[in-house]
């Protein structure tokens, strides 16, 4: 059985960061809803702030990824270490 890396080596950095930021944003969204349900203002504030920050990062990465993907820049992308991967 071969182990697969958490960060896939054959995807661009912008795509990987988009997915990670969106998933972390969903966690912060859950924290915000929990804070609202429990009526804990600080918890709700932290959740909302984290959600907005993560989804802003996800939106920026998507704006970087989408036009380059349409242009065919990522077609046939070889597996590379994270430092050498394209944006």
C-alpha positions in Angstrom: 0.0 0.0 0.0 1.5 3.3 -1.0 0.9 6.4 1.0 -0.5 9.5 -0.7 0.6 12.9 0.5 -1.9 15.2 2.1 -1.0 17.9 -0.4 -1.2 16.4 -3.9 2.0 17.0 -5.9 0.2 17.1 -9.3 -2.2 20.0 -8.6 -1.3 23.8 -8.7 -0.8 25.6 -5.5 -3.8 27.9 -6.1 -6.1 24.9 -6.3 -4.8 23.3 -3.2 -5.0 26.5 -1.2 -8.5 27.1 -2.5 -9.7 23.7 -1.2 -8.0 24.1 2.1 -9.2 27.6 2.8 -12.8 26.7 1.8 -12.8 23.7 4.2 -11.3 25.6 7.1 -13.9 28.3 6.4 -16.7 25.8 6.8 -15.3 24.8 10.2 -15.3 28.5 11.2 -18.9 28.8 9.9 -19.8 26.0 12.3 -18.1 27.7 15.1 -20.1 30.9 14.3 -23.4 29.0 14.3 -22.5 27.4 17.6 -21.7 30.8 19.1 -25.0 32.2 17.8 -26.9 29.2 19.1 -25.2 29.4 22.6 -25.4 33.2 22.5 -21.7 33.5 23.1 -20.7 36.8 21.4 -17.0 36.2 21.3 -17.3 32.7 19.9 -19.7 34.0 17.2 -17.3 36.8 16.4 -14.3 34.5 16.0 -16.3 32.2 13.9 -17.6 34.9 11.6 -14.1 36.5 11.3 -12.4 33.2 10.5 -15.2 32.3 8.0 -14.8 35.6 6.1 -11.0 35.5 6.1 -10.9 31.9 4.9 -13.4 32.5 2.2 -11.7 35.7 1.0 -8.5 33.7 0.6 -10.4 30.9 -1.2 -11.9 33.5 -3.5 -8.5 35.0 -4.3 -7.1 31.6 -5.1 -10.0 30.7 -7.3 -9.5 34.0 -9.2 -5.9 33.0 -9.7 -6.7 29.4 -10.6 -9.7 29.7 -13.0 -8.3 31.8 -15.8 -5.0 29.9 -15.9 -7.0 26.6 -16.0 -9.1 27.9 -18.9 -5.9 28.9 -20.7 -4.5 25.4 -20.4 -1.6 26.2 -18.2 -2.2 23.2 -15.9 -2.7 20.6 -18.7 -0.3 17.7 -18.2 1.1 19.1 -14.9 3.8 16.9 -13.6 4.1 15.9 -10.0 6.5 18.2 -8.2 7.4 19.1 -4.6 5.3 21.9 -3.2 8.1 24.5 -3.5 8.5 23.9 -7.2 4.8 23.6 -8.1 3.2 26.4 -10.2 0.5 28.8 -9.0 
